Amino acid sequence: MPPNDPMPTPDNGMGAAPADNMAPDAAGAPAGDGSVMISMPKVAFDAIHQLIVQLAQGVDSLAQGVNQQAAGAEAPTGPSMPPSEPSASAGDEEFLKGITEAGNAR
């Protein structure tokens, strides 16, 4: 290590770390079951929590749509749900008819 390293090493005479800086003992965990304890920043936990809440809201919304369909009502179509069959308006049909006639005239 370089001589200006701010981190003390055990051979610098610092001794063992204080007990309150040590990780808690795993005495409460059963031995041999593969259990581990992890820690994470609160910001990361909050982001995971928010994602799970959003997923739950989406599933609730989907369940309402499924229940409405099962009851015989038409399910609401939102921006994420395209219509099952595209419908052509009268103007579209006239346009397509005109293209067909022009193609047949050639």
C-alpha positions as CSV (number, residue, x, y, z in Angstrom):
1,M,0.0,0.0,0.0
2,P,1.2,3.5,-0.6
3,P,2.4,5.3,2.5
4,N,-0.3,8.0,2.2
5,D,-3.2,5.5,2.3
6,P,-5.8,6.8,4.8
7,M,-7.1,3.4,5.7
8,P,-5.3,1.9,8.7
9,T,-4.3,-1.7,8.5
10,P,-4.4,-4.2,11.3
11,D,-0.6,-4.2,11.5
12,N,-0.7,-0.5,12.4
13,G,-1.4,-1.4,16.0
14,M,-5.1,-0.5,15.8
15,G,-6.2,-3.8,17.2
16,A,-9.6,-5.4,16.6
17,A,-12.6,-3.2,15.5
18,P,-15.0,-2.1,18.2
19,A,-17.9,-4.4,18.9
20,D,-20.5,-1.9,17.7
21,N,-18.8,-1.8,14.3
22,M,-19.1,-5.6,13.9
23,A,-21.9,-7.5,12.1
24,P,-24.4,-9.0,14.4
25,D,-24.0,-12.7,15.2
26,A,-26.2,-15.1,13.3
27,A,-27.1,-17.0,16.5
28,G,-30.8,-16.7,15.8
29,A,-30.5,-18.3,12.3
30,P,-30.7,-22.1,12.2
31,A,-27.4,-23.6,11.2
32,G,-27.0,-25.2,7.8
33,D,-30.2,-24.1,6.1
34,G,-28.5,-21.7,3.7
35,S,-30.0,-18.6,5.2
36,V,-28.2,-15.3,4.8
37,M,-28.8,-11.8,6.0
38,I,-28.3,-8.8,3.7
39,S,-28.5,-5.1,4.0
40,M,-29.4,-2.5,1.4
41,P,-29.7,1.2,1.2
42,K,-33.2,2.6,2.1
43,V,-33.4,4.3,-1.4
44,A,-33.0,0.9,-3.1
45,F,-35.7,-0.6,-0.8
46,D,-38.1,2.3,-1.5
47,A,-37.6,1.8,-5.3
48,I,-38.3,-1.9,-5.0
49,H,-41.4,-1.1,-2.9
50,Q,-42.7,1.4,-5.4
51,L,-42.2,-1.1,-8.2
52,I,-44.2,-3.8,-6.4
53,V,-47.0,-1.4,-5.6
54,Q,-47.2,-0.3,-9.3
55,L,-47.3,-4.0,-10.3
56,A,-50.0,-4.7,-7.8
57,Q,-52.1,-1.8,-9.1
58,G,-51.7,-3.1,-12.7
59,V,-52.8,-6.6,-11.7
60,D,-55.8,-5.2,-9.8
61,S,-56.8,-3.2,-13.0
62,L,-56.4,-6.3,-15.1
63,A,-58.5,-8.3,-12.7
64,Q,-61.3,-5.7,-12.9
65,G,-61.2,-6.0,-16.7
66,V,-61.3,-9.8,-16.6
67,N,-64.2,-9.7,-14.2
68,Q,-66.1,-7.3,-16.4
69,Q,-65.5,-9.5,-19.4
70,A,-66.6,-12.6,-17.5
71,A,-69.8,-10.7,-16.4
72,G,-70.6,-10.0,-20.1
73,A,-69.6,-6.3,-20.2
74,E,-67.2,-5.1,-22.8
75,A,-63.7,-4.6,-21.4
76,P,-62.5,-1.0,-21.5
77,T,-59.9,-0.4,-24.1
78,G,-57.1,1.8,-23.1
79,P,-54.0,3.0,-24.9
80,S,-52.2,-0.2,-24.0
81,M,-55.0,-2.4,-25.3
82,P,-55.5,-2.2,-29.1
83,P,-58.9,-3.2,-30.5
84,S,-59.1,-6.8,-31.4
85,E,-60.3,-6.0,-35.0
86,P,-59.6,-2.8,-36.8
87,S,-62.7,-1.1,-38.0
88,A,-62.7,0.9,-41.3
89,S,-64.7,4.2,-41.4
90,A,-66.8,5.1,-44.4
91,G,-64.1,7.5,-45.7
92,D,-61.5,4.7,-45.6
93,E,-63.8,2.3,-47.5
94,E,-64.3,5.0,-50.2
95,F,-60.6,5.6,-50.5
96,L,-59.9,1.9,-50.8
97,K,-62.6,1.5,-53.4
98,G,-61.1,4.3,-55.4
99,I,-57.7,2.7,-55.3
100,T,-59.2,-0.6,-56.5
101,E,-61.0,1.0,-59.4
102,A,-57.9,2.9,-60.4
103,G,-55.9,-0.3,-60.4
104,N,-58.6,-2.2,-62.4
105,A,-58.7,0.6,-65.0
106,R,-55.0,0.1,-65.8
